[in-house]
Amino acid sequence: MHCRRVRSAIFLFADGQLGGTVEIAFRAHVEACPHCLRELEAAERLLALLRARCRRAPAPAHLRTRVVTLLASVSRQPLEDENG
Ligand SMILES: [Zn+2]
């Protein structure tokens, strides 16, 4: 695996989405390539920051009520004839 391929997969790896032989090749490259290791560490720091800053917050009650009401009204409407 070359640096370019590793860099294109860094965020997938950091997010635990690689697997199989691709992940094995990725790990082998990063262990031997200090440049890609630095890129990986930067990607992991960025993901950690995003996870810390982007926690889920509950929707405000009035918004939740509007969405639930809207969804209920849509689900009661008859389906349009797609062939018509
Ligand atoms: Zn590399």
PDB file of the backbone (N, CA, C, O) and the ligand in Angstrom, with CONECT records:
HET     ZN  A 101       1
ATOM      1  N   MET A   1       0.851  -1.185   0.000  1.00  0.00           N
ATOM      2  CA  MET A   1       0.000   0.000   0.000  1.00  0.00           C
ATOM      3  C   MET A   1       0.893   1.243   0.000  1.00  0.00           C
ATOM      4  O   MET A   1       1.870   1.311   0.745  1.00  0.00           O
ATOM      5  N   HIS A   2       0.554   2.215  -0.833  1.00  0.00           N
ATOM      6  CA  HIS A   2       1.357   3.427  -0.967  1.00  0.00           C
ATOM      7  C   HIS A   2       0.761   4.550  -0.112  1.00  0.00           C
ATOM      8  O   HIS A   2      -0.391   4.488   0.317  1.00  0.00           O
ATOM      9  N   CYS A   3       1.585   5.575   0.119  1.00  0.00           N
ATOM     10  CA  CYS A   3       1.160   6.704   0.959  1.00  0.00           C
ATOM     11  C   CYS A   3      -0.178   7.293   0.474  1.00  0.00           C
ATOM     12  O   CYS A   3      -1.067   7.585   1.274  1.00  0.00           O
ATOM     13  N   ARG A   4      -0.296   7.457  -0.832  1.00  0.00           N
ATOM     14  CA  ARG A   4      -1.503   8.089  -1.360  1.00  0.00           C
ATOM     15  C   ARG A   4      -2.762   7.284  -0.998  1.00  0.00           C
ATOM     16  O   ARG A   4      -3.782   7.857  -0.617  1.00  0.00           O
ATOM     17  N   ARG A   5      -2.680   5.990  -1.116  1.00  0.00           N
ATOM     18  CA  ARG A   5      -3.816   5.118  -0.790  1.00  0.00           C
ATOM     19  C   ARG A   5      -4.101   5.149   0.710  1.00  0.00           C
ATOM     20  O   ARG A   5      -5.257   5.176   1.133  1.00  0.00           O
ATOM     21  N   VAL A   6      -3.025   5.145   1.513  1.00  0.00           N
ATOM     22  CA  VAL A   6      -3.195   5.203   2.967  1.00  0.00           C
ATOM     23  C   VAL A   6      -3.886   6.500   3.356  1.00  0.00           C
ATOM     24  O   VAL A   6      -4.811   6.492   4.169  1.00  0.00           O
ATOM     25  N   ARG A   7      -3.445   7.613   2.781  1.00  0.00           N
ATOM     26  CA  ARG A   7      -4.025   8.917   3.154  1.00  0.00           C
ATOM     27  C   ARG A   7      -5.489   9.007   2.751  1.00  0.00           C
ATOM     28  O   ARG A   7      -6.277   9.674   3.422  1.00  0.00           O
ATOM     29  N   SER A   8      -5.860   8.344   1.663  1.00  0.00           N
ATOM     30  CA  SER A   8      -7.266   8.391   1.249  1.00  0.00           C
ATOM     31  C   SER A   8      -8.144   7.564   2.185  1.00  0.00           C
ATOM     32  O   SER A   8      -9.364   7.726   2.206  1.00  0.00           O
ATOM     33  N   ALA A   9      -7.513   6.672   2.964  1.00  0.00           N
ATOM     34  CA  ALA A   9      -8.301   5.796   3.854  1.00  0.00           C
ATOM     35  C   ALA A   9      -8.116   6.146   5.326  1.00  0.00           C
ATOM     36  O   ALA A   9      -8.615   5.431   6.196  1.00  0.00           O
ATOM     37  N   ILE A  10      -7.408   7.235   5.618  1.00  0.00           N
ATOM     38  CA  ILE A  10      -7.075   7.537   7.018  1.00  0.00           C
ATOM     39  C   ILE A  10      -8.325   7.726   7.874  1.00  0.00           C
ATOM     40  O   ILE A  10      -8.396   7.196   8.983  1.00  0.00           O
ATOM     41  N   PHE A  11      -9.303   8.467   7.382  1.00  0.00           N
ATOM     42  CA  PHE A  11     -10.482   8.728   8.224  1.00  0.00           C
ATOM     43  C   PHE A  11     -11.328   7.468   8.379  1.00  0.00           C
ATOM     44  O   PHE A  11     -11.944   7.259   9.424  1.00  0.00           O
ATOM     45  N   LEU A  12     -11.361   6.633   7.349  1.00  0.00           N
ATOM     46  CA  LEU A  12     -12.077   5.362   7.488  1.00  0.00           C
ATOM     47  C   LEU A  12     -11.427   4.509   8.568  1.00  0.00           C
ATOM     48  O   LEU A  12     -12.113   3.918   9.403  1.00  0.00           O
ATOM     49  N   PHE A  13     -10.090   4.449   8.545  1.00  0.00           N
ATOM     50  CA  PHE A  13      -9.383   3.665   9.561  1.00  0.00           C
ATOM     51  C   PHE A  13      -9.618   4.259  10.951  1.00  0.00           C
ATOM     52  O   PHE A  13      -9.951   3.540  11.893  1.00  0.00           O
ATOM     53  N   ALA A  14      -9.444   5.571  11.069  1.00  0.00           N
ATOM     54  CA  ALA A  14      -9.583   6.222  12.378  1.00  0.00           C
ATOM     55  C   ALA A  14     -10.995   6.039  12.932  1.00  0.00           C
ATOM     56  O   ALA A  14     -11.199   6.054  14.146  1.00  0.00           O
ATOM     57  N   ASP A  15     -11.968   5.867  12.032  1.00  0.00           N
ATOM     58  CA  ASP A  15     -13.356   5.681  12.456  1.00  0.00           C
ATOM     59  C   ASP A  15     -13.713   4.209  12.585  1.00  0.00           C
ATOM     60  O   ASP A  15     -14.875   3.873  12.817  1.00  0.00           O
ATOM     61  N   GLY A  16     -12.725   3.322  12.435  1.00  0.00           N
ATOM     62  CA  GLY A  16     -12.958   1.893  12.616  1.00  0.00           C
ATOM     63  C   GLY A  16     -13.723   1.242  11.486  1.00  0.00           C
ATOM     64  O   GLY A  16     -14.357   0.205  11.678  1.00  0.00           O
ATOM     65  N   GLN A  17     -13.668   1.850  10.291  1.00  0.00           N
ATOM     66  CA  GLN A  17     -14.473   1.325   9.186  1.00  0.00           C
ATOM     67  C   GLN A  17     -13.677   0.525   8.163  1.00  0.00           C
ATOM     68  O   GLN A  17     -14.246  -0.010   7.211  1.00  0.00           O
ATOM     69  N   LEU A  18     -12.384   0.443   8.354  1.00  0.00           N
ATOM     70  CA  LEU A  18     -11.634  -0.454   7.476  1.00  0.00           C
ATOM     71  C   LEU A  18     -11.744  -1.863   8.044  1.00  0.00           C
ATOM     72  O   LEU A  18     -12.246  -2.057   9.152  1.00  0.00           O
ATOM     73  N   GLY A  19     -11.293  -2.805   7.311  1.00  0.00           N
ATOM     74  CA  GLY A  19     -11.322  -4.165   7.813  1.00  0.00           C
ATOM     75  C   GLY A  19     -10.561  -5.075   6.875  1.00  0.00           C
ATOM     76  O   GLY A  19     -10.133  -4.666   5.796  1.00  0.00           O
ATOM     77  N   GLY A  20     -10.401  -6.306   7.300  1.00  0.00           N
ATOM     78  CA  GLY A  20      -9.806  -7.322   6.450  1.00  0.00           C
ATOM     79  C   GLY A  20      -8.390  -7.005   6.018  1.00  0.00           C
ATOM     80  O   GLY A  20      -7.612  -6.420   6.771  1.00  0.00           O
ATOM     81  N   THR A  21      -8.067  -7.394   4.807  1.00  0.00           N
ATOM     82  CA  THR A  21      -6.702  -7.247   4.314  1.00  0.00           C
ATOM     83  C   THR A  21      -6.333  -5.782   4.106  1.00  0.00           C
ATOM     84  O   THR A  21      -5.161  -5.420   4.211  1.00  0.00           O
ATOM     85  N   VAL A  22      -7.315  -4.939   3.815  1.00  0.00           N
ATOM     86  CA  VAL A  22      -7.031  -3.509   3.634  1.00  0.00           C
ATOM     87  C   VAL A  22      -6.539  -2.920   4.955  1.00  0.00           C
ATOM     88  O   VAL A  22      -5.582  -2.146   4.968  1.00  0.00           O
ATOM     89  N   GLU A  23      -7.174  -3.272   6.047  1.00  0.00           N
ATOM     90  CA  GLU A  23      -6.754  -2.757   7.356  1.00  0.00           C
ATOM     91  C   GLU A  23      -5.368  -3.292   7.727  1.00  0.00           C
ATOM     92  O   GLU A  23      -4.548  -2.568   8.291  1.00  0.00           O
ATOM     93  N   ILE A  24      -5.118  -4.545   7.412  1.00  0.00           N
ATOM     94  CA  ILE A  24      -3.800  -5.129   7.711  1.00  0.00           C
ATOM     95  C   ILE A  24      -2.714  -4.389   6.927  1.00  0.00           C
ATOM     96  O   ILE A  24      -1.663  -4.059   7.476  1.00  0.00           O
ATOM     97  N   ALA A  25      -2.969  -4.132   5.648  1.00  0.00           N
ATOM     98  CA  ALA A  25      -1.997  -3.404   4.825  1.00  0.00           C
ATOM     99  C   ALA A  25      -1.842  -1.974   5.314  1.00  0.00           C
ATOM    100  O   ALA A  25      -0.736  -1.433   5.319  1.00  0.00           O
ATOM    101  N   PHE A  26      -2.939  -1.364   5.722  1.00  0.00           N
ATOM    102  CA  PHE A  26      -2.905  -0.001   6.246  1.00  0.00           C
ATOM    103  C   PHE A  26      -2.009   0.069   7.482  1.00  0.00           C
ATOM    104  O   PHE A  26      -1.124   0.920   7.578  1.00  0.00           O
ATOM    105  N   ARG A  27      -2.258  -0.854   8.438  1.00  0.00           N
ATOM    106  CA  ARG A  27      -1.464  -0.864   9.685  1.00  0.00           C
ATOM    107  C   ARG A  27       0.018  -1.088   9.396  1.00  0.00           C
ATOM    108  O   ARG A  27       0.878  -0.439   9.992  1.00  0.00           O
ATOM    109  N   ALA A  28       0.311  -2.004   8.486  1.00  0.00           N
ATOM    110  CA  ALA A  28       1.709  -2.303   8.157  1.00  0.00           C
ATOM    111  C   ALA A  28       2.391  -1.069   7.580  1.00  0.00           C
ATOM    112  O   ALA A  28       3.548  -0.787   7.895  1.00  0.00           O
ATOM    113  N   HIS A  29       1.672  -0.335   6.735  1.00  0.00           N
ATOM    114  CA  HIS A  29       2.267   0.866   6.139  1.00  0.00           C
ATOM    115  C   HIS A  29       2.511   1.931   7.203  1.00  0.00           C
ATOM    116  O   HIS A  29       3.593   2.515   7.262  1.00  0.00           O
ATOM    117  N   VAL A  30       1.513   2.184   8.041  1.00  0.00           N
ATOM    118  CA  VAL A  30       1.629   3.254   9.041  1.00  0.00           C
ATOM    119  C   VAL A  30       2.745   2.950  10.048  1.00  0.00           C
ATOM    120  O   VAL A  30       3.406   3.867  10.536  1.00  0.00           O
ATOM    121  N   GLU A  31       2.950   1.687  10.353  1.00  0.00           N
ATOM    122  CA  GLU A  31       4.028   1.327  11.283  1.00  0.00           C
ATOM    123  C   GLU A  31       5.404   1.618  10.680  1.00  0.00           C
ATOM    124  O   GLU A  31       6.372   1.844  11.406  1.00  0.00           O
ATOM    125  N   ALA A  32       5.482   1.610   9.353  1.00  0.00           N
ATOM    126  CA  ALA A  32       6.769   1.801   8.689  1.00  0.00           C
ATOM    127  C   ALA A  32       6.948   3.210   8.119  1.00  0.00           C
ATOM    128  O   ALA A  32       8.050   3.560   7.696  1.00  0.00           O
ATOM    129  N   CYS A  33       5.897   4.017   8.098  1.00  0.00           N
ATOM    130  CA  CYS A  33       5.955   5.320   7.429  1.00  0.00           C
ATOM    131  C   CYS A  33       5.615   6.428   8.430  1.00  0.00           C
ATOM    132  O   CYS A  33       4.446   6.610   8.769  1.00  0.00           O
ATOM    133  N   PRO A  34       6.616   7.168   8.905  1.00  0.00           N
ATOM    134  CA  PRO A  34       6.358   8.215   9.902  1.00  0.00           C
ATOM    135  C   PRO A  34       5.473   9.343   9.376  1.00  0.00           C
ATOM    136  O   PRO A  34       4.764   9.986  10.151  1.00  0.00           O
ATOM    137  N   HIS A  35       5.509   9.585   8.069  1.00  0.00           N
ATOM    138  CA  HIS A  35       4.683  10.651   7.493  1.00  0.00           C
ATOM    139  C   HIS A  35       3.196  10.298   7.611  1.00  0.00           C
ATOM    140  O   HIS A  35       2.382  11.120   8.032  1.00  0.00           O
ATOM    141  N   CYS A  36       2.866   9.081   7.238  1.00  0.00           N
ATOM    142  CA  CYS A  36       1.467   8.660   7.319  1.00  0.00           C
ATOM    143  C   CYS A  36       1.035   8.492   8.775  1.00  0.00           C
ATOM    144  O   CYS A  36      -0.125   8.731   9.110  1.00  0.00           O
ATOM    145  N   LEU A  37       1.965   8.081   9.638  1.00  0.00           N
ATOM    146  CA  LEU A  37       1.635   7.981  11.061  1.00  0.00           C
ATOM    147  C   LEU A  37       1.233   9.344  11.608  1.00  0.00           C
ATOM    148  O   LEU A  37       0.266   9.459  12.360  1.00  0.00           O
ATOM    149  N   ARG A  38       1.981  10.377  11.224  1.00  0.00           N
ATOM    150  CA  ARG A  38       1.627  11.737  11.671  1.00  0.00           C
ATOM    151  C   ARG A  38       0.261  12.141  11.145  1.00  0.00           C
ATOM    152  O   ARG A  38      -0.529  12.746  11.870  1.00  0.00           O
ATOM    153  N   GLU A  39      -0.024  11.813   9.895  1.00  0.00           N
ATOM    154  CA  GLU A  39      -1.341  12.129   9.321  1.00  0.00           C
ATOM    155  C   GLU A  39      -2.449  11.401  10.077  1.00  0.00           C
ATOM    156  O   GLU A  39      -3.508  11.964  10.354  1.00  0.00           O
ATOM    157  N   LEU A  40      -2.181  10.140  10.402  1.00  0.00           N
ATOM    158  CA  LEU A  40      -3.174   9.357  11.140  1.00  0.00           C
ATOM    159  C   LEU A  40      -3.418   9.954  12.524  1.00  0.00           C
ATOM    160  O   LEU A  40      -4.563  10.061  12.963  1.00  0.00           O
ATOM    161  N   GLU A  41      -2.350  10.341  13.206  1.00  0.00           N
ATOM    162  CA  GLU A  41      -2.514  10.930  14.541  1.00  0.00           C
ATOM    163  C   GLU A  41      -3.312  12.234  14.477  1.00  0.00           C
ATOM    164  O   GLU A  41      -4.130  12.517  15.352  1.00  0.00           O
ATOM    165  N   ALA A  42      -3.063  13.021  13.428  1.00  0.00           N
ATOM    166  CA  ALA A  42      -3.822  14.266  13.258  1.00  0.00           C
ATOM    167  C   ALA A  42      -5.301  13.960  13.003  1.00  0.00           C
ATOM    168  O   ALA A  42      -6.181  14.628  13.546  1.00  0.00           O
ATOM    169  N   ALA A  43      -5.566  12.947  12.174  1.00  0.00           N
ATOM    170  CA  ALA A  43      -6.953  12.571  11.874  1.00  0.00           C
ATOM    171  C   ALA A  43      -7.661  12.079  13.133  1.00  0.00           C
ATOM    172  O   ALA A  43      -8.830  12.393  13.358  1.00  0.00           O
ATOM    173  N   GLU A  44      -6.944  11.304  13.954  1.00  0.00           N
ATOM    174  CA  GLU A  44      -7.547  10.800  15.187  1.00  0.00           C
ATOM    175  C   GLU A  44      -7.844  11.934  16.163  1.00  0.00           C
ATOM    176  O   GLU A  44      -8.868  11.922  16.847  1.00  0.00           O
ATOM    177  N   ARG A  45      -6.939  12.918  16.224  1.00  0.00           N
ATOM    178  CA  ARG A  45      -7.202  14.079  17.101  1.00  0.00           C
ATOM    179  C   ARG A  45      -8.417  14.861  16.610  1.00  0.00           C
ATOM    180  O   ARG A  45      -9.238  15.308  17.411  1.00  0.00           O
ATOM    181  N   LEU A  46      -8.527  15.026  15.293  1.00  0.00           N
ATOM    182  CA  LEU A  46      -9.663  15.755  14.734  1.00  0.00           C
ATOM    183  C   LEU A  46     -10.973  15.022  15.014  1.00  0.00           C
ATOM    184  O   LEU A  46     -11.961  15.641  15.409  1.00  0.00           O
ATOM    185  N   LEU A  47     -10.980  13.704  14.809  1.00  0.00           N
ATOM    186  CA  LEU A  47     -12.202  12.936  15.077  1.00  0.00           C
ATOM    187  C   LEU A  47     -12.583  13.002  16.552  1.00  0.00           C
ATOM    188  O   LEU A  47     -13.762  13.112  16.890  1.00  0.00           O
ATOM    189  N   ALA A  48     -11.572  12.934  17.436  1.00  0.00           N
ATOM    190  CA  ALA A  48     -11.857  13.008  18.870  1.00  0.00           C
ATOM    191  C   ALA A  48     -12.460  14.361  19.228  1.00  0.00           C
ATOM    192  O   ALA A  48     -13.383  14.451  20.038  1.00  0.00           O
ATOM    193  N   LEU A  49     -11.922  15.411  18.612  1.00  0.00           N
ATOM    194  CA  LEU A  49     -12.450  16.751  18.863  1.00  0.00           C
ATOM    195  C   LEU A  49     -13.890  16.862  18.371  1.00  0.00           C
ATOM    196  O   LEU A  49     -14.755  17.394  19.069  1.00  0.00           O
ATOM    197  N   LEU A  50     -14.140  16.354  17.162  1.00  0.00           N
ATOM    198  CA  LEU A  50     -15.503  16.411  16.614  1.00  0.00           C
ATOM    199  C   LEU A  50     -16.475  15.631  17.486  1.00  0.00           C
ATOM    200  O   LEU A  50     -17.594  16.078  17.736  1.00  0.00           O
ATOM    201  N   ARG A  51     -16.040  14.459  17.949  1.00  0.00           N
ATOM    202  CA  ARG A  51     -16.940  13.654  18.793  1.00  0.00           C
ATOM    203  C   ARG A  51     -17.240  14.384  20.103  1.00  0.00           C
ATOM    204  O   ARG A  51     -18.365  14.339  20.602  1.00  0.00           O
ATOM    205  N   ALA A  52     -16.236  15.050  20.652  1.00  0.00           N
ATOM    206  CA  ALA A  52     -16.428  15.744  21.917  1.00  0.00           C
ATOM    207  C   ALA A  52     -17.337  16.961  21.754  1.00  0.00           C
ATOM    208  O   ALA A  52     -18.114  17.289  22.651  1.00  0.00           O
ATOM    209  N   ARG A  53     -17.236  17.626  20.603  1.00  0.00           N
ATOM    210  CA  ARG A  53     -17.980  18.874  20.393  1.00  0.00           C
ATOM    211  C   ARG A  53     -19.356  18.657  19.791  1.00  0.00           C
ATOM    212  O   ARG A  53     -20.214  19.536  19.878  1.00  0.00           O
ATOM    213  N   CYS A  54     -19.580  17.505  19.182  1.00  0.00           N
ATOM    214  CA  CYS A  54     -20.826  17.284  18.449  1.00  0.00           C
ATOM    215  C   CYS A  54     -21.677  16.204  19.117  1.00  0.00           C
ATOM    216  O   CYS A  54     -22.249  15.344  18.447  1.00  0.00           O
ATOM    217  N   ARG A  55     -21.747  16.262  20.408  1.00  0.00           N
ATOM    218  CA  ARG A  55     -22.619  15.298  21.085  1.00  0.00           C
ATOM    219  C   ARG A  55     -24.068  15.578  20.728  1.00  0.00           C
ATOM    220  O   ARG A  55     -24.452  16.706  20.418  1.00  0.00           O
ATOM    221  N   ARG A  56     -24.845  14.532  20.781  1.00  0.00           N
ATOM    222  CA  ARG A  56     -26.265  14.709  20.493  1.00  0.00           C
ATOM    223  C   ARG A  56     -26.923  15.531  21.589  1.00  0.00           C
ATOM    224  O   ARG A  56     -26.656  15.348  22.776  1.00  0.00           O
ATOM    225  N   ALA A  57     -27.777  16.428  21.168  1.00  0.00           N
ATOM    226  CA  ALA A  57     -28.586  17.185  22.121  1.00  0.00           C
ATOM    227  C   ALA A  57     -30.044  16.902  21.786  1.00  0.00           C
ATOM    228  O   ALA A  57     -30.394  16.800  20.610  1.00  0.00           O
ATOM    229  N   PRO A  58     -30.890  16.775  22.782  1.00  0.00           N
ATOM    230  CA  PRO A  58     -32.301  16.508  22.493  1.00  0.00           C
ATOM    231  C   PRO A  58     -32.939  17.704  21.790  1.00  0.00           C
ATOM    232  O   PRO A  58     -32.584  18.854  22.049  1.00  0.00           O
ATOM    233  N   ALA A  59     -33.890  17.413  20.891  1.00  0.00           N
ATOM    234  CA  ALA A  59     -34.595  18.491  20.206  1.00  0.00           C
ATOM    235  C   ALA A  59     -35.480  19.218  21.209  1.00  0.00           C
ATOM    236  O   ALA A  59     -35.975  18.605  22.155  1.00  0.00           O
ATOM    237  N   PRO A  60     -35.685  20.517  21.014  1.00  0.00           N
ATOM    238  CA  PRO A  60     -36.618  21.241  21.880  1.00  0.00           C
ATOM    239  C   PRO A  60     -38.006  20.612  21.777  1.00  0.00           C
ATOM    240  O   PRO A  60     -38.384  20.106  20.721  1.00  0.00           O
ATOM    241  N   ALA A  61     -38.765  20.645  22.877  1.00  0.00           N
ATOM    242  CA  ALA A  61     -40.063  19.971  22.937  1.00  0.00           C
ATOM    243  C   ALA A  61     -41.013  20.457  21.851  1.00  0.00           C
ATOM    244  O   ALA A  61     -41.714  19.652  21.239  1.00  0.00           O
ATOM    245  N   HIS A  62     -41.046  21.795  21.599  1.00  0.00           N
ATOM    246  CA  HIS A  62     -41.989  22.313  20.597  1.00  0.00           C
ATOM    247  C   HIS A  62     -41.632  21.822  19.192  1.00  0.00           C
ATOM    248  O   HIS A  62     -42.519  21.569  18.377  1.00  0.00           O
ATOM    249  N   LEU A  63     -40.340  21.688  18.912  1.00  0.00           N
ATOM    250  CA  LEU A  63     -39.920  21.189  17.600  1.00  0.00           C
ATOM    251  C   LEU A  63     -40.279  19.713  17.460  1.00  0.00           C
ATOM    252  O   LEU A  63     -40.765  19.280  16.415  1.00  0.00           O
ATOM    253  N   ARG A  64     -40.037  18.953  18.510  1.00  0.00           N
ATOM    254  CA  ARG A  64     -40.364  17.527  18.481  1.00  0.00           C
ATOM    255  C   ARG A  64     -41.858  17.328  18.237  1.00  0.00           C
ATOM    256  O   ARG A  64     -42.250  16.477  17.438  1.00  0.00           O
ATOM    257  N   THR A  65     -42.692  18.108  18.923  1.00  0.00           N
ATOM    258  CA  THR A  65     -44.136  17.996  18.754  1.00  0.00           C
ATOM    259  C   THR A  65     -44.546  18.303  17.319  1.00  0.00           C
ATOM    260  O   THR A  65     -45.379  17.603  16.744  1.00  0.00           O
ATOM    261  N   ARG A  66     -43.955  19.360  16.738  1.00  0.00           N
ATOM    262  CA  ARG A  66     -44.286  19.722  15.341  1.00  0.00           C
ATOM    263  C   ARG A  66     -43.894  18.611  14.381  1.00  0.00           C
ATOM    264  O   ARG A  66     -44.658  18.272  13.476  1.00  0.00           O
ATOM    265  N   VAL A  67     -42.711  18.042  14.571  1.00  0.00           N
ATOM    266  CA  VAL A  67     -42.246  16.981  13.667  1.00  0.00           C
ATOM    267  C   VAL A  67     -43.131  15.744  13.782  1.00  0.00           C
ATOM    268  O   VAL A  67     -43.527  15.162  12.772  1.00  0.00           O
ATOM    269  N   VAL A  68     -43.435  15.350  15.001  1.00  0.00           N
ATOM    270  CA  VAL A  68     -44.273  14.158  15.209  1.00  0.00           C
ATOM    271  C   VAL A  68     -45.649  14.385  14.593  1.00  0.00           C
ATOM    272  O   VAL A  68     -46.196  13.486  13.954  1.00  0.00           O
ATOM    273  N   THR A  69     -46.211  15.573  14.777  1.00  0.00           N
ATOM    274  CA  THR A  69     -47.528  15.884  14.225  1.00  0.00           C
ATOM    275  C   THR A  69     -47.483  15.852  12.697  1.00  0.00           C
ATOM    276  O   THR A  69     -48.375  15.299  12.053  1.00  0.00           O
ATOM    277  N   LEU A  70     -46.448  16.444  12.130  1.00  0.00           N
ATOM    278  CA  LEU A  70     -46.303  16.465  10.670  1.00  0.00           C
ATOM    279  C   LEU A  70     -46.159  15.047  10.119  1.00  0.00           C
ATOM    280  O   LEU A  70     -46.796  14.702   9.125  1.00  0.00           O
ATOM    281  N   LEU A  71     -45.329  14.229  10.757  1.00  0.00           N
ATOM    282  CA  LEU A  71     -45.147  12.849  10.301  1.00  0.00           C
ATOM    283  C   LEU A  71     -46.441  12.067  10.387  1.00  0.00           C
ATOM    284  O   LEU A  71     -46.748  11.267   9.503  1.00  0.00           O
ATOM    285  N   ALA A  72     -47.204  12.294  11.453  1.00  0.00           N
ATOM    286  CA  ALA A  72     -48.475  11.580  11.610  1.00  0.00           C
ATOM    287  C   ALA A  72     -49.442  11.982  10.511  1.00  0.00           C
ATOM    288  O   ALA A  72     -50.161  11.133   9.983  1.00  0.00           O
ATOM    289  N   SER A  73     -49.475  13.269  10.153  1.00  0.00           N
ATOM    290  CA  SER A  73     -50.403  13.708   9.104  1.00  0.00           C
ATOM    291  C   SER A  73     -49.977  13.175   7.747  1.00  0.00           C
ATOM    292  O   SER A  73     -50.828  12.812   6.934  1.00  0.00           O
ATOM    293  N   VAL A  74     -48.682  13.123   7.488  1.00  0.00           N
ATOM    294  CA  VAL A  74     -48.194  12.601   6.206  1.00  0.00           C
ATOM    295  C   VAL A  74     -48.521  11.117   6.083  1.00  0.00           C
ATOM    296  O   VAL A  74     -48.910  10.651   5.012  1.00  0.00           O
ATOM    297  N   SER A  75     -48.365  10.378   7.170  1.00  0.00           N
ATOM    298  CA  SER A  75     -48.591   8.937   7.094  1.00  0.00           C
ATOM    299  C   SER A  75     -50.067   8.608   6.901  1.00  0.00           C
ATOM    300  O   SER A  75     -50.399   7.499   6.481  1.00  0.00           O
ATOM    301  N   ARG A  76     -50.963   9.558   7.202  1.00  0.00           N
ATOM    302  CA  ARG A  76     -52.401   9.325   7.003  1.00  0.00           C
ATOM    303  C   ARG A  76     -52.844   9.636   5.575  1.00  0.00           C
ATOM    304  O   ARG A  76     -53.926   9.222   5.160  1.00  0.00           O
ATOM    305  N   GLN A  77     -52.007  10.372   4.812  1.00  0.00           N
ATOM    306  CA  GLN A  77     -52.399  10.732   3.450  1.00  0.00           C
ATOM    307  C   GLN A  77     -52.255   9.519   2.536  1.00  0.00           C
ATOM    308  O   GLN A  77     -51.316   8.737   2.682  1.00  0.00           O
ATOM    309  N   PRO A  78     -53.195   9.361   1.582  1.00  0.00           N
ATOM    310  CA  PRO A  78     -53.066   8.234   0.645  1.00  0.00           C
ATOM    311  C   PRO A  78     -51.836   8.418  -0.239  1.00  0.00           C
ATOM    312  O   PRO A  78     -51.443   9.540  -0.559  1.00  0.00           O
ATOM    313  N   LEU A  79     -51.243   7.298  -0.625  1.00  0.00           N
ATOM    314  CA  LEU A  79     -50.074   7.354  -1.495  1.00  0.00           C
ATOM    315  C   LEU A  79     -50.494   7.816  -2.885  1.00  0.00           C
ATOM    316  O   LEU A  79     -51.551   7.424  -3.380  1.00  0.00           O
ATOM    317  N   GLU A  80     -49.671   8.645  -3.511  1.00  0.00           N
ATOM    318  CA  GLU A  80     -49.967   9.082  -4.875  1.00  0.00           C
ATOM    319  C   GLU A  80     -49.727   7.929  -5.844  1.00  0.00           C
ATOM    320  O   GLU A  80     -48.875   7.068  -5.627  1.00  0.00           O
ATOM    321  N   ASP A  81     -50.493   7.946  -6.898  1.00  0.00           N
ATOM    322  CA  ASP A  81     -50.337   6.938  -7.944  1.00  0.00           C
ATOM    323  C   ASP A  81     -49.098   7.278  -8.755  1.00  0.00           C
ATOM    324  O   ASP A  81     -49.089   8.265  -9.491  1.00  0.00           O
ATOM    325  N   GLU A  82     -48.041   6.461  -8.626  1.00  0.00           N
ATOM    326  CA  GLU A  82     -46.790   6.779  -9.309  1.00  0.00           C
ATOM    327  C   GLU A  82     -46.903   6.612 -10.823  1.00  0.00           C
ATOM    328  O   GLU A  82     -46.094   7.172 -11.562  1.00  0.00           O
ATOM    329  N   ASN A  83     -47.882   5.861 -11.291  1.00  0.00           N
ATOM    330  CA  ASN A  83     -48.016   5.651 -12.735  1.00  0.00           C
ATOM    331  C   ASN A  83     -48.860   6.734 -13.385  1.00  0.00           C
ATOM    332  O   ASN A  83     -48.865   6.871 -14.608  1.00  0.00           O
ATOM    333  N   GLY A  84     -49.579   7.510 -12.564  1.00  0.00           N
ATOM    334  CA  GLY A  84     -50.527   8.462 -13.094  1.00  0.00           C
ATOM    335  C   GLY A  84     -49.869   9.678 -13.635  1.00  0.00           C
ATOM    336  O   GLY A  84     -50.548  10.582 -14.122  1.00  0.00           O
TER     337      GLY A  84
HETATM  338 ZN    ZN A 101       3.168   6.604   3.952  1.00  0.00          ZN2+
END
